[in-house]
Amino acid sequence: MINDSLLFKYLAGETSQQENTEILNWIELDEGNLRHFNSLKSLYEEDEKGDASEMEEDWMALQETISKSKKAGIKDKDPALKWIIRAAAAIIILIGTALIMNMLNNKNTIRGTSHEPMAYELPDGSQVLLKKGAKLTYSDNFNVDQREVSISGEAFFRVTRGSEFPFIVQTNGAKIKVTGTSFRVSAPVSKEDIEVVVSSGKVLFYNNETYSENSFKVDLGPGDKGIYYPSLNQLNKSHDKQYKNLNWN
């Protein structure tokens, strides 16, 4: 079922290849679906710019405009007031959807915003370097009953050992499962191909949402590179001679 929650996940690059196909078919099915998707996309892009608070301010200003218009004697049938009310309704629906999404997901988001890679430490002590434009999200229960993050863009991870939970990195259509290791992930939103290069330790790179015997999977060690091509449903393994320089230091 296509709902706003799934569409926001799609915009964040957190949906599977099958979900991507279903969403694209749904968008092409009806012009109303396309308009609704574009509305959510506009809201998402505003949130990406850090303008969510500005949207709320705009909403408050719009309410004030409506109030002043009524006090000035503008009738409800006035076309200008009707347009303002319609715009207000659209904005409050979008803001409400975003707030509901945030409450349901309880997600934390960190972003790479500078030209130099930005370093962060996750609740389990693992470290991540984010290149500019990269976005990483994790839930409030990270390191409580799981260690799973979602990434779009390019990042380098140093994962701590000792936890009872494996560290799982989710991208758009593939996952990386590790215990304690260091590796680079490249999963840009503008490109379907997902690349993993291991600097130390071992990584299990697989294409399905849940790991199973039917998954395309490769074991990667130091110097190994795995590339998943979603459009071809193909997973390749090779060697990267520059793997010792992955951390961008």
Backbone as JSON, one array per atom type, in Angstrom:
{
  "sequence": "MINDSLLFKYLAGETSQQENTEILNWIELDEGNLRHFNSLKSLYEEDEKGDASEMEEDWMALQETISKSKKAGIKDKDPALKWIIRAAAAIIILIGTALIMNMLNNKNTIRGTSHEPMAYELPDGSQVLLKKGAKLTYSDNFNVDQREVSISGEAFFRVTRGSEFPFIVQTNGAKIKVTGTSFRVSAPVSKEDIEVVVSSGKVLFYNNETYSENSFKVDLGPGDKGIYYPSLNQLNKSHDKQYKNLNWN",
  "N": [[0.84, -1.2, 0.0], [0.59, 2.17, -0.91], [1.52, 4.85, 0.94], [1.87, 7.99, 2.81], [3.99, 7.68, 4.59], [5.58, 5.7, 3.38], [6.24, 7.05, 1.04], [7.77, 9.18, 1.99], [9.94, 7.71, 2.95], [10.89, 6.78, 0.53], [11.73, 9.2, -0.67], [13.79, 9.75, 1.03], [15.55, 7.86, 0.3], [15.36, 5.27, 1.35], [13.97, 3.03, 0.65], [13.21, -0.24, -0.73], [14.23, -1.91, -3.82], [12.01, -3.12, -4.97], [9.93, -1.71, -3.72], [10.49, 0.8, -4.77], [9.83, 0.43, -7.47], [7.06, -0.09, -7.26], [6.19, 2.36, -6.22], [6.87, 4.19, -8.28], [5.22, 3.2, -10.32], [2.76, 3.74, -9.15], [2.81, 6.55, -9.06], [2.78, 7.15, -11.79], [0.32, 6.26, -12.46], [-1.83, 8.0, -11.97], [-2.76, 11.44, -12.26], [-3.4, 12.83, -9.98], [-2.05, 11.41, -8.04], [0.56, 12.04, -8.76], [0.59, 14.81, -8.26], [0.22, 14.81, -5.5], [2.52, 13.46, -4.66], [4.49, 15.28, -5.53], [3.91, 17.39, -3.84], [4.62, 16.35, -1.32], [7.28, 15.93, -1.88], [8.2, 18.54, -2.16], [7.91, 19.45, 0.45], [9.68, 17.73, 1.74], [12.12, 18.49, 0.57], [12.31, 21.09, 1.52], [12.62, 20.55, 4.22], [15.07, 19.28, 4.11], [16.7, 21.43, 3.65], [16.69, 22.57, 6.04], [14.57, 24.18, 6.72], [12.23, 23.79, 8.12], [11.25, 25.07, 10.4], [10.81, 27.57, 9.37], [8.66, 27.08, 7.72], [6.65, 26.65, 9.58], [6.56, 29.2, 10.69], [5.66, 30.6, 8.46], [3.13, 29.5, 8.28], [1.93, 30.51, 10.62], [2.0, 33.22, 10.02], [0.27, 33.22, 7.88], [-2.13, 32.52, 9.06], [-2.51, 34.82, 10.57], [-2.88, 36.67, 8.54], [-5.31, 35.8, 7.45], [-6.98, 36.29, 9.63], [-6.76, 39.11, 9.84], [-7.88, 39.81, 7.39], [-10.53, 39.05, 7.68], [-11.29, 40.76, 9.75], [-11.09, 43.11, 8.43], [-13.3, 43.12, 6.91], [-13.57, 41.52, 4.67], [-15.44, 39.37, 2.74], [-16.42, 35.9, 3.1], [-16.85, 34.83, 0.63], [-15.15, 36.09, -1.0], [-12.79, 35.88, -3.62], [-10.0, 36.15, -3.18], [-9.68, 35.61, -0.43], [-10.62, 33.03, -0.37], [-8.62, 31.78, -1.83], [-6.45, 32.13, -0.1], [-7.28, 30.61, 2.1], [-7.36, 28.07, 0.97], [-4.65, 27.73, 0.39], [-3.65, 27.81, 2.97], [-4.79, 25.51, 4.05], [-3.48, 23.56, 2.55], [-0.83, 23.91, 3.41], [-0.98, 23.34, 6.18], [-1.69, 20.67, 6.1], [0.59, 19.52, 4.97], [2.56, 20.23, 6.89], [1.48, 18.93, 9.1], [1.65, 16.26, 8.26], [4.43, 15.94, 8.18], [5.11, 16.3, 10.89], [3.79, 14.15, 12.05], [5.18, 12.06, 10.84], [7.71, 12.43, 11.99], [7.14, 11.94, 14.69], [6.32, 9.28, 14.62], [8.54, 7.94, 13.62], [10.73, 8.63, 15.26], [13.4, 9.37, 14.7], [16.89, 10.1, 14.42], [18.88, 12.42, 12.74], [21.85, 13.02, 10.96], [24.04, 15.1, 9.09], [26.32, 15.66, 6.38], [27.72, 18.68, 5.93], [29.79, 20.34, 5.27], [32.69, 21.13, 3.2], [34.86, 19.6, 3.9], [35.16, 16.24, 5.15], [32.85, 15.34, 7.73], [33.01, 14.41, 11.12], [31.36, 12.12, 13.26], [30.13, 10.64, 16.3], [28.48, 7.7, 17.08], [25.83, 6.38, 19.25], [26.82, 3.89, 20.18], [29.51, 4.16, 20.21], [30.71, 3.84, 17.77], [32.24, 5.35, 14.91], [31.66, 7.78, 12.35], [32.36, 9.23, 9.24], [31.17, 11.78, 7.3], [30.72, 12.73, 3.99], [30.23, 15.83, 2.16], [26.81, 16.53, 1.67], [25.99, 14.0, 2.33], [23.74, 11.92, 4.21], [22.79, 10.55, 7.29], [20.72, 8.41, 9.16], [19.32, 7.28, 12.26], [17.51, 5.37, 14.7], [15.93, 6.11, 17.91], [16.19, 3.89, 19.5], [18.6, 2.8, 18.89], [21.36, 0.77, 19.51], [20.07, -0.24, 21.66], [18.15, -2.27, 21.15], [19.02, -2.91, 18.67], [21.43, -2.22, 16.04], [21.23, -0.31, 13.69], [21.54, 1.7, 10.82], [20.65, 4.19, 8.36], [21.81, 5.27, 5.21], [22.51, 7.83, 2.86], [24.37, 9.05, 0.17], [27.94, 9.56, 0.62], [30.02, 7.86, 2.91], [32.3, 7.05, 5.6], [32.91, 4.41, 7.79], [33.83, 3.47, 11.11], [33.44, 0.82, 12.93], [32.56, -0.2, 16.18], [33.52, -3.02, 18.18], [32.15, -5.66, 20.28], [29.47, -5.3, 20.9], [26.26, -6.89, 21.33], [24.69, -6.79, 19.15], [24.67, -6.93, 15.6], [26.15, -4.55, 13.36], [24.37, -2.75, 11.09], [24.13, -1.33, 7.94], [21.9, 0.39, 6.03], [21.01, 0.95, 2.71], [19.59, 2.34, -0.3], [18.16, -0.25, -1.36], [20.06, -2.16, -0.75], [22.06, -3.84, 1.79], [24.57, -3.61, 4.38], [26.31, -5.66, 6.51], [28.02, -5.89, 9.55], [30.43, -6.56, 12.21], [32.74, -5.57, 13.75], [34.61, -3.29, 12.2], [36.09, -1.38, 9.46], [35.02, 0.68, 6.81], [34.03, 2.02, 3.6], [31.1, 3.52, 2.32], [29.27, 4.2, -0.58], [26.49, 5.68, -1.67], [24.91, 7.5, -3.42], [22.06, 9.64, -3.88], [21.47, 10.42, -6.45], [22.35, 8.39, -8.01], [22.0, 4.98, -8.86], [23.71, 2.79, -8.35], [25.41, 1.06, -5.76], [28.14, 1.19, -3.67], [30.66, -0.51, -1.85], [33.62, -0.43, -0.02], [36.12, -2.11, 1.7], [38.19, -1.4, 4.45], [39.31, -2.54, 6.76], [38.83, -5.6, 8.64], [35.8, -7.56, 8.2], [33.01, -7.7, 5.94], [29.59, -8.26, 5.21], [27.85, -8.04, 2.34], [24.79, -7.49, 0.93], [21.75, -7.82, -1.06], [19.04, -7.87, -0.38], [16.18, -6.83, 1.63], [15.91, -8.38, 3.92], [18.21, -10.69, 5.13], [18.79, -13.75, 3.49], [18.79, -17.14, 2.15], [18.25, -16.71, -0.47], [19.31, -14.3, -1.13], [21.39, -12.06, -3.01], [24.74, -12.02, -2.37], [27.94, -11.04, -1.01], [31.04, -11.73, 0.58], [33.22, -9.48, 1.98], [36.59, -8.51, 2.4], [39.59, -6.83, 3.7], [40.52, -4.41, 1.36], [38.77, -5.3, -0.55], [36.17, -4.62, -2.92], [32.75, -4.1, -3.3], [30.09, -3.87, -5.57], [26.78, -3.05, -6.1], [24.29, -3.33, -8.53], [21.26, -2.19, -8.87], [19.4, -2.0, -11.03], [20.17, -4.03, -12.7], [20.09, -6.09, -11.01], [22.43, -7.17, -9.93], [25.47, -8.16, -8.37], [28.74, -7.35, -7.88], [32.21, -8.19, -7.27], [35.43, -6.89, -6.57], [38.89, -5.72, -6.5], [40.28, -3.01, -4.66], [42.89, -0.9, -5.03], [43.43, 1.4, -3.64], [42.51, 1.19, -1.08], [43.58, 1.65, 1.46], [43.49, 4.33, 1.87], [40.99, 5.2, 2.54], [39.74, 6.64, 4.59], [39.88, 9.37, 4.27], [41.54, 11.07, 5.73]],
  "CA": [[0.0, 0.0, 0.0], [1.36, 3.41, -1.0], [1.07, 5.88, 1.87], [2.84, 9.08, 2.96], [5.17, 7.17, 5.28], [6.42, 5.02, 2.39], [6.73, 8.05, 0.09], [8.87, 9.89, 2.64], [11.07, 6.79, 2.95], [11.4, 6.79, -0.85], [12.45, 10.45, -0.87], [15.01, 9.68, 1.84], [16.41, 6.8, -0.23], [15.34, 4.17, 2.32], [13.07, 1.98, 0.19], [13.82, -1.32, -1.5], [14.04, -1.81, -5.26], [10.62, -3.48, -5.25], [9.1, -0.57, -3.31], [10.72, 1.87, -5.76], [9.05, 0.11, -8.66], [5.65, 0.1, -6.92], [5.93, 3.8, -6.06], [6.91, 4.81, -9.6], [3.99, 2.79, -11.01], [1.65, 4.47, -8.5], [2.89, 7.95, -9.49], [2.4, 7.23, -13.21], [-1.06, 5.79, -12.62], [-2.86, 9.03, -11.86], [-2.2, 12.78, -12.1], [-3.58, 13.2, -8.58], [-0.94, 10.79, -7.31], [1.75, 12.82, -9.07], [0.5, 16.09, -7.54], [0.43, 14.54, -4.08], [3.94, 13.14, -4.49], [5.26, 16.51, -5.67], [3.69, 18.18, -2.62], [5.46, 15.76, -0.29], [8.68, 16.16, -2.27], [8.52, 19.94, -1.84], [8.06, 19.52, 1.9], [10.92, 17.02, 2.09], [13.26, 19.3, 0.16], [12.39, 22.2, 2.46], [13.16, 20.01, 5.46], [16.48, 19.01, 3.85], [17.41, 22.7, 3.72], [16.61, 23.05, 7.41], [13.59, 25.27, 6.74], [10.96, 23.34, 8.7], [10.77, 26.12, 11.31], [10.31, 28.67, 8.55], [7.32, 26.7, 7.25], [5.73, 26.89, 10.69], [6.4, 30.65, 10.77], [4.79, 30.99, 7.34], [1.78, 29.11, 8.62], [1.43, 31.46, 11.61], [1.76, 34.48, 9.32], [-0.91, 33.03, 7.04], [-3.28, 32.6, 9.97], [-2.69, 36.23, 10.91], [-3.43, 37.32, 7.35], [-6.73, 35.44, 7.38], [-7.66, 37.01, 10.7], [-6.84, 40.52, 9.48], [-8.79, 39.93, 6.25], [-11.91, 38.97, 8.2], [-11.55, 41.99, 10.51], [-11.2, 44.22, 7.47], [-14.6, 43.03, 6.28], [-13.58, 40.71, 3.45], [-16.42, 38.3, 2.85], [-15.92, 34.55, 2.88], [-16.96, 34.49, -0.78], [-14.13, 36.81, -1.75], [-11.85, 34.94, -4.24], [-8.67, 36.23, -2.56], [-9.72, 34.91, 0.84], [-10.75, 31.6, -0.68], [-7.3, 31.28, -2.23], [-5.62, 32.08, 1.11], [-7.73, 29.48, 2.92], [-6.91, 26.83, 0.31], [-3.2, 27.63, 0.6], [-3.44, 27.49, 4.38], [-5.13, 24.1, 4.25], [-2.4, 22.74, 1.98], [0.37, 24.0, 4.25], [-1.16, 22.64, 7.45], [-1.66, 19.23, 5.82], [1.99, 19.13, 4.79], [3.24, 20.32, 8.18], [0.96, 17.86, 9.94], [2.23, 15.0, 7.81], [5.84, 15.89, 8.6], [5.16, 16.11, 12.34], [3.39, 12.77, 12.32], [6.3, 11.22, 10.44], [8.77, 12.55, 12.99], [6.72, 11.29, 15.93], [6.26, 7.84, 14.42], [9.85, 7.36, 13.35], [11.69, 8.92, 16.33], [14.71, 9.21, 14.08], [17.91, 11.13, 14.53], [19.51, 12.62, 11.43], [23.06, 13.82, 10.9], [24.34, 15.41, 7.69], [27.59, 16.26, 6.0], [27.36, 20.0, 5.42], [30.99, 21.12, 4.91], [33.49, 20.55, 2.12], [35.67, 18.57, 4.53], [34.33, 15.21, 5.8], [32.46, 15.66, 9.1], [33.09, 13.23, 11.99], [30.33, 11.97, 14.3], [30.2, 9.41, 17.08], [27.16, 7.13, 17.31], [25.64, 6.0, 20.65], [27.59, 2.69, 20.56], [30.92, 4.47, 20.12], [31.16, 3.77, 16.38], [32.49, 6.65, 14.31], [31.31, 7.9, 10.94], [32.75, 10.45, 8.54], [30.2, 12.04, 6.23], [31.09, 13.72, 2.97], [29.2, 16.85, 1.95], [25.6, 16.03, 1.02], [25.59, 12.69, 2.87], [22.78, 11.95, 5.32], [22.68, 9.3, 8.03], [19.64, 8.42, 10.16], [19.22, 6.13, 13.15], [16.38, 5.53, 15.61], [16.24, 6.32, 19.32], [16.52, 2.62, 20.15], [19.9, 2.33, 18.4], [22.21, 0.18, 20.55], [19.21, -0.77, 22.74], [17.75, -3.59, 20.65], [19.58, -3.07, 17.31], [22.39, -1.19, 15.6], [20.95, -0.15, 12.26], [21.51, 3.07, 10.33], [20.38, 4.35, 6.93], [22.74, 6.25, 4.66], [22.5, 8.25, 1.46], [25.6, 9.79, -0.02], [29.18, 8.82, 0.85], [30.43, 7.88, 4.31], [33.29, 6.07, 6.05], [32.53, 3.92, 9.11], [34.68, 2.67, 11.99], [32.43, 0.2, 13.8], [33.11, -0.78, 17.4], [33.18, -4.4, 18.5], [31.72, -5.88, 21.65], [28.02, -5.24, 21.06], [25.55, -8.12, 21.0], [23.95, -6.58, 17.9], [25.49, -6.6, 14.42], [25.98, -3.19, 12.84], [23.79, -2.87, 9.74], [23.96, -0.09, 7.18], [20.88, 0.22, 5.0], [20.98, 1.91, 1.62], [18.41, 2.17, -1.14], [18.15, -1.49, -2.11], [21.08, -3.12, -0.31], [22.48, -3.68, 3.18], [25.91, -4.02, 4.76], [26.27, -6.19, 7.87], [29.37, -6.04, 10.08], [30.53, -6.6, 13.66], [33.69, -4.52, 14.07], [35.42, -3.14, 11.0], [36.04, -0.04, 8.87], [34.68, 0.57, 5.4], [33.39, 3.18, 2.97], [29.86, 3.27, 1.57], [28.87, 5.25, -1.5], [25.12, 5.42, -2.12], [24.31, 8.8, -3.73], [20.65, 9.63, -4.29], [21.39, 10.63, -7.89], [22.9, 7.24, -8.71], [21.46, 3.75, -8.31], [24.74, 1.85, -7.95], [25.83, 1.15, -4.36], [29.52, 0.69, -3.6], [31.25, -0.71, -0.53], [35.04, -0.78, -0.03], [36.51, -2.45, 3.08], [39.54, -1.04, 4.85], [39.76, -3.55, 7.71], [37.74, -6.46, 9.09], [34.99, -8.23, 7.19], [31.68, -7.14, 5.7], [28.66, -9.03, 4.38], [27.13, -7.09, 1.49], [23.7, -8.24, 0.3], [20.82, -6.94, -1.76], [17.65, -7.95, 0.08], [15.82, -6.18, 2.88], [16.23, -9.34, 4.96], [19.22, -11.64, 4.66], [18.27, -15.1, 3.36], [19.52, -17.96, 1.19], [17.95, -16.21, -1.82], [19.95, -13.0, -1.32], [22.68, -11.92, -3.67], [25.6, -11.58, -1.27], [29.38, -11.28, -1.12], [31.85, -11.45, 1.75], [34.29, -8.55, 1.61], [37.67, -8.32, 3.35], [40.4, -5.64, 3.42], [40.86, -4.17, -0.04], [37.71, -5.75, -1.45], [35.12, -3.67, -3.3], [31.51, -4.69, -3.79], [29.18, -2.92, -6.22], [25.46, -3.6, -6.41], [23.59, -2.62, -9.6], [19.85, -2.54, -8.69], [18.67, -2.16, -12.29], [20.56, -5.32, -13.27], [20.03, -7.06, -9.92], [23.74, -7.81, -10.05], [26.4, -7.79, -7.32], [30.08, -7.7, -8.31], [33.3, -8.05, -6.3], [36.73, -6.65, -7.18], [39.88, -5.24, -5.54], [40.56, -1.57, -4.74], [44.27, -0.69, -4.61], [43.51, 2.59, -2.8], [41.65, 0.98, 0.1], [44.2, 2.14, 2.7], [43.26, 5.77, 1.97], [39.53, 5.39, 2.51], [39.15, 7.47, 5.66], [39.97, 10.77, 3.85], [42.33, 11.88, 6.66]],
  "C": [[0.88, 1.25, 0.0], [0.76, 4.44, -0.06], [2.17, 6.92, 2.04], [4.12, 8.6, 3.64], [6.13, 6.51, 4.3], [7.02, 6.02, 1.41], [7.87, 8.87, 0.69], [10.12, 9.01, 2.71], [11.73, 6.75, 1.57], [12.24, 8.05, -1.11], [13.76, 10.47, -0.09], [15.96, 8.6, 1.36], [16.46, 5.58, 0.65], [14.4, 3.05, 1.91], [13.82, 0.94, -0.63], [13.56, -1.11, -2.99], [12.59, -2.14, -5.64], [9.68, -2.34, -4.88], [9.27, 0.59, -4.28], [9.86, 1.66, -7.01], [7.56, 0.35, -8.41], [5.29, 1.58, -6.82], [5.91, 4.49, -7.41], [5.68, 4.45, -10.42], [2.79, 3.54, -10.47], [1.63, 5.92, -8.96], [2.41, 8.1, -10.93], [0.94, 6.88, -13.44], [-2.08, 6.91, -12.7], [-2.2, 10.39, -11.64], [-2.33, 13.27, -10.66], [-2.47, 12.62, -7.72], [0.34, 11.59, -7.51], [1.75, 14.14, -8.31], [0.78, 15.89, -6.06], [1.89, 14.24, -3.8], [4.79, 14.41, -4.57], [5.1, 17.43, -4.46], [4.58, 17.67, -1.49], [6.93, 16.0, -0.59], [9.11, 17.58, -1.94], [8.75, 20.11, -0.35], [9.37, 18.88, 2.32], [12.14, 17.87, 1.75], [13.42, 20.52, 1.05], [13.01, 21.75, 3.77], [14.65, 19.73, 5.31], [17.31, 20.29, 3.97], [17.4, 23.26, 5.14], [15.6, 24.15, 7.59], [12.26, 24.86, 7.35], [10.38, 24.41, 9.61], [10.21, 27.29, 10.53], [8.92, 28.36, 8.03], [6.3, 26.96, 8.34], [5.49, 28.39, 10.85], [5.49, 31.16, 9.67], [3.34, 30.67, 7.65], [1.16, 30.09, 9.61], [1.12, 32.8, 10.93], [0.5, 34.39, 8.46], [-2.18, 33.1, 7.88], [-3.59, 34.06, 10.32], [-3.3, 37.0, 9.76], [-4.92, 37.05, 7.21], [-7.52, 36.21, 8.41], [-7.84, 38.48, 10.37], [-7.83, 40.75, 8.34], [-10.23, 39.93, 6.71], [-12.27, 40.24, 8.97], [-11.75, 43.18, 9.59], [-12.51, 44.16, 6.69], [-14.64, 42.27, 4.98], [-14.52, 39.54, 3.65], [-15.81, 36.95, 2.54], [-15.95, 34.16, 1.41], [-15.91, 35.2, -1.63], [-13.11, 35.82, -2.31], [-10.47, 34.95, -3.58], [-8.63, 35.46, -1.25], [-9.85, 33.41, 0.63], [-9.4, 31.01, -1.04], [-6.39, 31.13, -1.01], [-5.98, 30.88, 1.96], [-7.28, 28.17, 2.31], [-5.41, 26.63, 0.51], [-2.89, 27.23, 2.03], [-3.72, 26.02, 4.64], [-4.03, 23.19, 3.72], [-1.18, 22.74, 2.87], [0.2, 23.21, 5.54], [-1.18, 21.13, 7.27], [-0.23, 18.75, 5.69], [2.75, 19.17, 6.1], [2.8, 19.2, 9.1], [1.54, 16.51, 9.57], [3.66, 14.85, 8.28], [5.96, 15.64, 10.1], [4.79, 14.7, 12.72], [4.52, 11.82, 11.98], [7.4, 11.24, 11.49], [8.41, 11.83, 14.28], [6.73, 9.78, 15.79], [7.66, 7.23, 14.3], [10.84, 7.53, 14.49], [13.12, 8.76, 15.82], [15.61, 10.4, 14.34], [18.62, 11.22, 13.18], [20.76, 13.46, 11.58], [23.45, 13.96, 9.43], [25.76, 15.93, 7.53], [27.31, 17.58, 5.32], [28.57, 20.83, 4.99], [31.76, 20.41, 3.8], [34.41, 19.46, 2.66], [34.77, 17.53, 5.18], [34.09, 15.54, 7.27], [32.4, 14.39, 9.93], [31.99, 13.27, 13.05], [30.59, 10.66, 15.05], [28.78, 8.95, 17.39], [27.05, 6.65, 18.76], [26.43, 4.77, 21.1], [29.09, 2.93, 20.52], [31.49, 4.37, 18.71], [31.31, 5.19, 15.83], [32.12, 6.63, 12.83], [31.78, 9.24, 10.42], [31.8, 10.63, 7.37], [30.75, 13.08, 5.26], [29.93, 14.71, 2.78], [28.02, 16.26, 1.17], [25.14, 14.69, 1.54], [24.63, 12.89, 4.05], [22.69, 10.59, 5.96], [21.57, 9.43, 9.07], [19.71, 7.15, 11.0], [18.13, 6.41, 14.18], [16.85, 5.7, 17.05], [16.63, 5.03, 20.03], [17.8, 1.99, 19.59], [20.76, 1.93, 19.6], [21.41, -0.27, 21.77], [18.72, -2.15, 22.35], [18.2, -3.83, 19.21], [20.63, -2.01, 17.09], [22.24, -1.04, 14.09], [20.87, 1.33, 11.91], [21.15, 3.05, 8.85], [21.29, 5.46, 6.41], [22.4, 6.57, 3.22], [23.69, 9.17, 1.28], [26.81, 8.93, 0.3], [29.65, 8.98, 2.29], [31.48, 6.81, 4.57], [32.96, 5.7, 7.49], [33.7, 3.24, 9.81], [33.75, 2.1, 13.06], [33.1, -0.46, 14.99], [32.65, -2.22, 17.57], [32.57, -4.46, 19.89], [30.22, -5.81, 21.87], [27.4, -6.58, 20.7], [24.8, -8.01, 19.68], [24.92, -6.31, 16.75], [25.2, -5.17, 13.98], [25.53, -3.31, 11.39], [23.6, -1.49, 9.14], [22.98, -0.36, 6.05], [20.99, 1.34, 3.97], [19.71, 1.67, 0.81], [18.53, 0.9, -1.97], [19.18, -2.51, -1.69], [21.43, -2.84, 1.15], [23.9, -4.18, 3.36], [25.85, -4.45, 6.22], [27.69, -6.45, 8.36], [29.29, -6.23, 11.6], [31.48, -5.5, 14.13], [34.65, -4.38, 12.91], [35.4, -1.68, 10.55], [35.86, -0.18, 7.37], [34.04, 1.86, 4.91], [32.15, 2.73, 2.22], [29.59, 4.46, 0.68], [27.5, 4.89, -2.07], [24.43, 6.74, -2.42], [22.88, 8.67, -4.24], [20.53, 9.7, -5.81], [21.87, 9.42, -8.7], [22.42, 5.96, -8.05], [22.53, 2.84, -7.72], [25.2, 2.12, -6.51], [27.2, 0.47, -4.24], [30.0, 0.59, -2.16], [32.71, -1.12, -0.71], [35.49, -0.97, 1.41], [37.96, -2.09, 3.33], [40.12, -2.06, 5.82], [38.56, -4.38, 8.17], [37.01, -7.12, 7.94], [33.58, -7.65, 7.14], [30.87, -8.12, 4.87], [27.78, -8.02, 3.65], [26.06, -7.87, 0.74], [22.59, -7.31, -0.16], [19.42, -6.92, -1.19], [17.43, -7.18, 1.37], [16.14, -7.08, 4.07], [17.18, -10.38, 4.38], [18.63, -13.05, 4.62], [19.12, -15.85, 2.35], [19.33, -17.45, -0.24], [18.59, -14.86, -2.11], [21.17, -13.12, -2.23], [23.61, -11.37, -2.6], [27.05, -11.88, -1.59], [30.02, -10.97, 0.23], [33.03, -10.59, 1.29], [35.3, -8.43, 2.74], [38.47, -7.08, 2.98], [40.81, -5.55, 1.96], [39.8, -4.6, -1.02], [36.69, -4.64, -1.7], [33.92, -4.45, -3.81], [30.64, -3.61, -4.41], [27.89, -3.63, -6.57], [24.78, -2.71, -7.44], [22.1, -3.0, -9.52], [19.11, -2.8, -10.0], [18.97, -3.5, -12.96], [20.38, -6.46, -12.26], [21.31, -7.89, -9.89], [24.69, -7.26, -8.98], [27.8, -8.28, -7.7], [31.11, -7.45, -7.21], [34.61, -7.86, -7.05], [37.69, -6.17, -6.09], [40.14, -3.76, -5.77], [41.96, -1.32, -4.17], [44.42, 0.49, -3.66], [42.78, 2.42, -1.47], [42.24, 1.51, 1.4], [43.99, 3.64, 2.9], [41.78, 6.12, 2.05], [39.02, 6.42, 3.5], [39.28, 8.98, 5.42], [40.78, 11.64, 4.81], [43.61, 12.39, 5.98]]
}
